[in-house]
């Protein structure tokens, strides 16, 4: 046997052992996870707790069962779990939604981070830690766990409630703050001071990364996906989505950020496309599989010996996390303008620490400044607060009810004080707010694109052209760079206000144009600075200053008409892609003939047409809406006949005028009110049937009188009477022998039999 054969055989054997151990470990944790989650489902507890218990049972700390052979195997799967979970979060939380909740989220996150860092620093000193250890401890305690909260919200069926979107926004802003915090903590640990240049560079890189990929992704991805729409079945769409997710995650690491941030950015970009629901549907199994491994890996960190030895600090820090997050989270939401109910629900949802606490602790260990005993304490605090999170989320509504009943009269404005603020705002104020917002976004967006062009030109294009053509390389590079920059420079200089807005402002104030002129001059100076800088990097500063003004005039005067036309089309495509999901829903940009539009809308569980046959719904006769197709699950019903019934979750392709479509949308997409479903878990709801006996409390009552939705948290789909599904409305009376088809918790409607 040759040496090469021996080496090849050994390598093959080693690879085989590695793969076998990987599969063995995965099989063990998934089997334990299956048993524990079924048990926790049976006792009606969140399954995330079952995953943590499964992790403890699979760890070396529990000697009565086989344990995993290589913990790095589980860490590998867990990292994929974090990436997929953050990608799924991005799919539910688009950039547009993040911007809408951005102001409130930034204020709340800032209050939480500063408050918890101060609390952690003080408690650290009380526990006898040094200044640097107490500072790192404060950083670890200031970050709630995005993955834990996502899982808890999904398990409890509340991820679509109003406060959930606010919590998601706060969590993402916290993750962005965590990047800055790591820079600050590293600087303090190494230099005993904060290096302003490093902090500024980190902030600039983060903003550039987010804005650049937001611009590129929104402009390119929706158009690209729509071009290949006919090839995207479920299998292909899953491959495309996961490829984009992992690709952006890798690029994020290359830029100096985390895998999770890149995955979230890609999810947010795809959330604005018309494929968002389909991508979310096909990636659910992947998210559930790898997400479960992540939570199991957290449970594997539970060490009973450490829990006993450091029980005091663990309980104290857990209390600080829970109390601090409730106080600072609720206060932050109130300060940022949310109602009392949303503030309390949000504060009670943030009562844990998670993955960023481990990352910050690892950073401290690598820098050699963190006491080794702090790491296991923080892990135990994370596990303990993870256990308690679902219970505190459930406590939010009872606590709010208690606070509302005992709230002093002078503080009642907190309950609904901000619900009418928009109505009280003047039209002039709203216009100025929109103009300033549009102005700021134009500068950030186009400045990021221009910075990217300058970087590519200086780093790659210029060296390549000089090597290829030493005499002409710089000139050609200048022409290519300025030609590429010109449409974006012109867009940067264009007005941020619309003609109709200027007319309203002129009527309100004769000096309305002074701020607009100042804003325009500032944009012109920024554009000129970019031109001078780009030329200076290729030649010299003097050449850049001399030629910059000439090129600027050439672009703005000679080429303005052509570039403006081209830039308007680019901006329109960008805005349409950004609002693609909404436009597809309303059909506003999808004219077919004359003034008719085609829109795609999903039927809600509160829709009055649910359970009706198409001809009974009156969509065409009363509302002027034609149904072209119905997508139900994985199948499509083209040109449905009049006897086809409508069910919750159906995606209807409807045709009508813009006014007709917009007027019918609220009815089709209607959902049951939060008040009627707050105490019902979505996982308990299902399509079920009951047969009414002579003693049923419904006999002789009409559908309206029965109050099925409010009293029994159920939705009547249809009535089967004497073997036939009958047309129902609010005046239909129930009779003995009727079989009711309901969307409900079977236990809740059992007394109706």
N, C-alpha and C positions, 0 to 999 in steps of 0.2 A: 504494500500500500504506500503510495507516494505521500510526501509531506503535504502537498496541495489537497489531496483527498482527505487526509486526516484533519486538516484545518477546516475544510468545507463541512466534514461530518460533524465536527465539534460545534461549528457555528450553527449548523442546522439544528443540532440537539439543543443548544442554548436557546435558540429562537422558539423551538417547540415548547421547552419548559416555560419560557416567558409567556407564550400565548396560552398555554394550559393554566398557568397560575392566574392569568388575567381573567379567563373564562370561569375558572373555579371561584375566584373572589366575587365576580359579578353574579354568578348563579347563587352564591350563598346570600349575598345582601338582598337580591331581588326576591328570593324565596322567603326570607325573614320579613322583608318589606311587605310582601303579599299577605302573610299571616297577620302581621300587626295592623296593617291598614284595614283589612276586613274586620278585625276585632274592634278597631276604633270607629269604623263605620257602624258597626252593630250597636255600640254604646253611644252613638251619635256625638262623637268628638271629632275635631278636625284631623284629617289624615296626616298633616304635617307632624303632629305629635307621635303618630304611629311610626313615621319614618325615623324620628330621633330615637325612639325606643328600639327599633330594628338596628340602628347603628350601634347603640350600646351593646345589644346582644351579640353583634358580629365582631365587636372589638376584643382585644386581648384582655380587657379589664373584666370580662364576664367569662369565667373559666368553665362553665357548665355546657357550653356549646362550642363547636369548632369556630375559630376566628379566621379572619382574612390572613392570607399568607404574606401579602405585600401591600402595605398601606398606600404606597405610591400609585398602585393600580387604581385605587378608589379615588385618589386625588386627581388622577388623569380624567376619569369620567366626571368627577364633580366640577372640574373647570369647564368642561363642555356644557354641563348643566347650567352653570352661571351664564355662559354665553347665550344659550338658547332661551333661558328665562328672560334675560334682558332684551333679546330680540323680540320675544313675544310681548313684553311690556311696550316696546316701541311701536309695535303693530296696533296697540290699543290707544296709543298716546302720540298723535302726530305732532309735527313741528307747529302746525297751526294751533292745535290745542295747547301746546306748551307756551306759545306766545300769548294766547288769551289768558292763561292762568299765571303768566310769568311774573307780573309785579307782585301779586300776593304770595307766590311761591318763594321769591327771592327774599322778601321781608321776613316771612315766617322762618325760612331756613336760616337766615342770619341770626334771628333772635334765638333759635334753638341751638345753633352751633356755639355762639358766644356764651349763652347762658349755661349750657352743659359743660363747656370747657372750663368756665369759672368754677362751677360746682365740682367738677372732677378734680381740678387743681386744689381746691380747698380740702376736699375729702382725702386726697392723696397725702396732703401734709398731715392731716389728723391721723392717718394710718402709718405715718412715719416714713413716707417716701421722700426722696430728694426732690429739688425743684424740677430737674429735667424729667425725672420719672413721673412726677405729678402732672407735668405739662403733657407728656405723652399719654398718661391716663385720661386726662381731660379730652384729648383728641379722640381716643378710642370710644369714650362714652358719648360723644356728640353725634355719631352717625347711626341712624336707624337702618335696619336691614331691608333693602328693596326686595330681595327674593323671598324672605319670610312673609312680608306683608302681601306680596302678590299671591302667594300660595294661600294665605289665610283668607284673603278677600275672595278668591276663587272658590275655596271650600265652603265659605259662608254664603256665597251667592250674592255678594254686594259690590262687585267690582264695577258695576255700571251706575251706582248711585252718585249723587252730586259730590259728596265729600271725598269719594274715592279718587276722582280726577285731581282734586286739590292735593291729596296726599301723594299721589304719583308725581305731581309737579315738584312738590317739596323734596321728595326723595331724589329726583334727578338733579335738582339744584344742589342738594347736599353732596351728591357724588362729585359734582363739579368743584364744590368747595373743598372736598377731600384732596383733590389734586393739588390745590394751592396749599392746603394745610401740610401736606407731605413735604413740599418745597420749604415752607417756613420751618417746620420741625427739623428737617435735615440741616438747614442753615444754622439754626440755634445749636444743634448738637455738635456741629463741626467747628463753628466759629464763635459760638456764644453771642451771636447777633443775627439779625435778619438782613440778608443781602438784597437790597432793593432791585438791583439789576436782574438777579435770578428770578425774583418774584414777578417783575414786569415781563420778563421773557416768557415765563410759564403762562401767565395770563394771556399774553399776545398769541402764543402758540395755540392755546386752547380755543380762543375766539376765532382765530384763523381757520383751525381745523373744522370747527362746527359750521361756520358761515360758508366756507369754501365747499364743503361736501353737501351742505344744504342746497346751495345754488346749483352745483353740478348735478346732484342727484335728482332734484325736482325738475330740472330742465331736460335731462337725458332719459332717466329710467321710465317714467310713464309713457313717453313717446316710443321708446324701444319695446316695452312690453306690449303696447297696443299694436305694434307692427307684427308681432309674432303671436298675437292672441289666439289665432286658430290652431296653433300647435301646442298650446299650453293646457294639456290635460292635467289631472291631479298629480300624476307621477312626475311629469316634466316641471310643473310649477314648484313642487317640493324641492327638486334638485336645483332649480334656478334660485329659489328663495334662500336655501341653506348655503349655496355657493356664494351669493351676495353677502349673506350674514357673516360667514367665516372670512371672506375676503376683506370686508371692511374691518373686522376684528383684527386681522393680521396687520392691515395698514395702520390701524390705530396704535398698535404696539410699536410699529416702525416709526411713528411720529412721536413716540414717548408717552403714550397714554395706555389705558388698560384695554384688555380684550373686551370687557363688558361695555365700555363706553362706545367702542366701534360697533358692537352688535346693536346697541340701543339706537345709535344714529341711523343705521341701515333700516331697522324696523320702523323708525319714525318717518323716514323717506317713503318707504313702501306703504305706510299707513294712509298717505294722501292719495294713493292710486285706487282705481276701481277694482284692483285685485286683492285689496286688503282682507276682505272677508274670506275669500278663497284661500289665501296664504295662511291666514290664522287657522282655518279649518284643517288644512293638510299638515300643518306643523304641530298640531295639538299632541299627537302621539309621541313625537320626538321630544317635545317640551316635558310631557309627563314622565317619560322614561328617564331622561338625563336629569331633570329637576329632582326626581325622587332620590337619585344617587347623591346629589349635592346635600340634601337634608339628612340622608343616612350618614354621609361623611361627617356632618356636624355632630351627630349622635355618637360617633366613634371617639370623639374627643372627651367624652364624659369619663372622668376617672374618680371613682368613689373615694379613693384614699385622699386625693386633693380636696374633694368636696368636704370631707370630714376635717382635715387639717386646717383648711382656710375657710371654714364655715362662716365665721364672723365677718371677715372682709367681703366674702361673696354675697352674703345677705344684705350687708350695708350698701354695697355698690349696686346690687339689684334694686334695692329700694330707691336709691338715688336716680337710677335710670328711669324707673317707672314713674316716680313722682315728678322728676325734672322734665321728662318728655311730656307728661300730661300738662304741667303748668306752663312750660315755655311753648309747647305746641299750640295749646288753646289760646294763650296770650298772643302769640304771633299771628294766628288766624284772625283774632278779633282786631288787632292793630291794623292788619292789612285789609280789613273791610269785609270779612265774612260774617255771616249770621252766627248767633250763639250755638244753634244746633250743629252747623257744619264745623264750627270751631271745636266743640266738645268731641264730636265724632272723630275729627282728625287727630286731636291730642291723644285720645285713648287708643288710636291705631298705631302710634309711633313708639310704643312702650317696649322697645327692644334694641339691642345692638347686634351687628352681624358681620358680614364679610369684610367691611372696611376696618373694623376693629382689629381683625386678624392681620390685615395688610399693614396697618400702622404699627402693630406690635412687632411684626416681622422686621419692619424698617428699623425700629429701635434696637432689636437684637443684632441686626447686621451692622449697625453703627457702633455697637458695643456700649450703649448708654442706658439700656433698659435692664432693670432688675429681672433676672430669669424667673422669679416667682410670680411676676405680674402676668405673664402669658397664660399659664393655666388658670389663674383667677379670672381673667377676662373671658376665656373660653367657657368657664363654668357660668359666669354671669350671662353670657350670650345664650347658652343652652337654657338656663333657668327663665330668662325673659322671653325666649322663644316659646317655651311651654305656656307661659301666662298670657301671651299676646292674644290668642283667640278669645280668651275669657274677658280680657279688658275691652276688646272690640265689641263684644256682646253687651258689656256693661254700659256702653256709651249712651244708648237710648234711655234706660232707666235713670241714669244720672242726669241726663238732660231734663227728663220729666220732673225729677225732684228739684233741680235748680230752677226750672221754669215756674214751678208752684211757689217756691220760696224766694223768688227774685224780688228785691224791693221795687216799688212802683217807679222810682226815678231811673231804674236801670232797664226798664222794659223796652227801651229803644234798641237794646242790643239784639232783640229777637228778630226784628225785620227792618232795622234802620236803613240798610243799604239796598233794600229791594226797590225803593222808589227814587234812588239817587239819580239814575239815568234819566228819568222823566223830568226831574227838576233842573237838569243841566241845560244851559242855553244852547241854541243852535250854533251861535258863533263860537262858543267854547268847544263844542263837539268838532267843528270844522278845524279850529286851530289844533286841537289834539290830534286829529287825523293827519293834518298836514305835517306836524312835527314828527309824528311816528313814521310817516312815509319818508320824510326827509332823512331821519336818522338811519332808517333801513337802507335807503338808497346809498348813502355814504358807506355804511359798513359792508353792504353786499358788493358794490362795484369796487370799493377799495380793496377788498379781499381778492377779487378776481385780478385786479391790476397788480397787486403784490405777487400773486402766483405767477403771472406772466413775467414780471421782472426777475423772479427767482429762477424760473426755467431758462430765461434768456441768459442770465449771468452764469448759472452753474453748468448748463449743458450746451445750449445753442452756441454761445460765443466761443468756448474752447474748441468745439467741433469745427466751426467755420474757419477759425484762425488756422487750425491744423490743416484744413482742406485747401483754403485760399488765403495765404498769409497777407497778401496786399489788399484784398477786397473783403476779407472776412468781417471786419468791424463795421464797414458800411452796410453790407448785406444784413448783418445782424440788427443794426439800427432800423433799417427799413422794415424788416420782418416784425420786429418788436413793436414799433410804433404803429404799423398797419394792424397788428392784432389788437393793440390797445385802443385804437381810435374809436370804435363803436362804444366801448365801455366808458371812455373819457367823455364822449358826447352825452351819453346817458347820465353820467355823473353831473354834467353841467345843466341838464334840462330841468325845467321847473318841477317842483314837488307838489304844486297845487294845480287843481283843475280849473277850467274857465268858469264853471258854475259856482265853484267855491269862492273864487275871486269876486264874482258879482255880489254874492251874499256879504262878503267881508267889506266890500266897497260901500254897500248900503248901511252897514252897521258902523263903520268908522272911515272917515276920509283919509286917515293916515295908515290905512291897512297895509300899504305896500312897503313901508319902511322895514319891518322885520323880514319880508320876503326878499327885498333887495339885499339885505345883509346876508341872508342865508344863501342867496345866489352867488354873491361875491365870495363867500367862504368856499363854496363848491368849485368855483373857477380857480381859486388859489390852490386848492387840493389837486385839481387836475393838472395845473401848471407844474406843481411840485413833482408829480409823478413823471411828467415828461422830462423835466430837468434831471431827475434822479436816474431814469432809465438811460439817458444819453451819457450822464456822468459816469455810470458804471462801465460803459463801453469805451469812452474816451477819457476826458478829464472834466473836473468841475467847471472850469472856465468855458469849455466847449458846450457843456450841458446848459449853462445859464444863457449863453449867447444864442444857441440854436433852439432852445426850448420855447422861447416866446414866438419865434417864427413858425415853428411846427404847430404850436397851439393855435395861432391865428389861422393857419392853413386848414386845420381840422375843423375849427368852429365856424369859419366863414365859407370857404370854398366847398368843402365836402359835407357841409351840415345837412343839406336837403336829402341826399342819398343815405347818409348815415342815420339820420333821424327816422326815415321810413323803415330802414332795416332794423333799427333798434326798437321801434314800436312793435314790429312783428315779433322780435325776440321777447320783449317784455310781455306781450299778449300771450305768447305760448307759455312763458314761465308762470304767469298768473293762472292761466287755464289749467296747467298741470298741477299747480298748488291747490286749486279748488276742484280738481277732476272728480273727486268722490262726490262732492256736493252738486256739481254740474251734471254728473251722470244720474244722480238721484232726482234732480228736478227736470232734466232734459233740456235745460236752457240753451245749451250750445249744440244740441243734436236735432237740428231741423231736418224733417224728411220731405214734406211738401208744404208749400204755402206757409201758414203760421202754425203748423202741427209739429209737435216735438215728441221724441221717444225718451222715456225715463225708466229707470230701474229702481224699484222700491220694495222693501221687505216688510211683510205684514207683521204687525205687533200683536202681542197677546191680548191687548185691549181693543183691538179693531172691531167695530160693530158688524163687519161683514164675515167674521170668522164663523165657519160652519155652514155658511149659506152656499147655495149653488150660484154659479156666475150669473145666471139670468135673474135670480132673486135679489141680487145685491143692488141692482139699479145703477151700477157703475156707468153703463152706457146710456140708459134712458134718462137718468136723473142728473148725472154728473158729466156727461159728454166724454167719458173715458173708455177707450177700447183696450182690451187686454190681448196683446200679441202673443205672449208666451208666459208660462209659469215654470220656474225652476224650483223643484222640490227635492232637497237632498242632492243626490248625484245625478238625477234624471231631469229632463226638460219636457214639458208638454207644449208643443207648438200649436198655435191657434186653437186654444182650448174651446171645447163645445160648451153650450149653456148649462149642461148638467154636471159640469166639473165643480167640485166643492173647493172652497178656499180654506186654508189652514194656517195657523201661526207659523212663521218662519218661511213661508213661500216668498220667493222673489218674483215679483210681477214685472213684466215688460209692458208698460202702458203707453198709449198714444193719445194725445190731446193737445189743446192749446196750452200755452204757458200758464195762463190764469187758472184754467181748469185743473191742471196738474198741481199747482201750488195750493189750491184750495182743498184738494182731496188728500194731500200728503199727511196732514195731522191726523185724519181719521184712519188712514191705512196703517200708519206707523204707531198708532196709539198703544201705550203700555199701561198696565194697571198702576194706580197711584202708589207711591212709596208707603203711605199710611196703611194701605190694605195688605202690603206684602212684607213689612218690616220684620215681622216675627215668623215668616215662613221661609225656610231655606229652599233655594232653587233646586238643590239636589233631590228634595223630597217631592217635587212637582212632576206629574206625569199625566199623559192622556189616559183616563180611566173611565169606566162605565159603572153605573149603579142602576138597579131596577127598583122602581118605587112600589111599595106595598100599600095596602089599604090604610095602614097606620102612619104613613109618611107625613111629616109636617108640611110637605109641599102640596099635598092633594088639595085641589080647589083654589090654589093661589096662582097668580100670574108670575111671569118671569121677573117683572119689575118688583112685585110684592115680595118675592122670595129673598131678594138681596143676597144672591149667591156670591157676588164679588166681595162685598163688604163683610158679610157675616161669616162666610165660609172660605174666603180667600180662594175662590175658584172661578173658572171661566166656562160658561156653557157653550159647547161647540155645536151640538145638535141633539135632537130628540128622535128616537126610533119608536114609533107607535104602530103596533100591529104589523111589524115587519117592514115598515116604510119610514124613511127619513122625511120628516115633515118640515115645512117652512116655519120658522119661528120668528117672533118679534116680541116686544115688551109685553104685549097683551095675551100671549099664548098661555093657556091654563094647563097645569100639570094634572095628569090622570093616573090612576092606579094601573100598573103594568107598563108604564112608560120606562124606556131605557134611556137614561141621560148619559151623554158623552161629555165629560168634563176634563179640563186641565186643572188638576188639583192634587193636594196631598190626600191619598186614599183614606187615611185615618181621619182627616178633617171632615170629609163628606160622608163618612160611614153612617152618622146618625140620620142622614136624609133618607136612608132606605126605608 
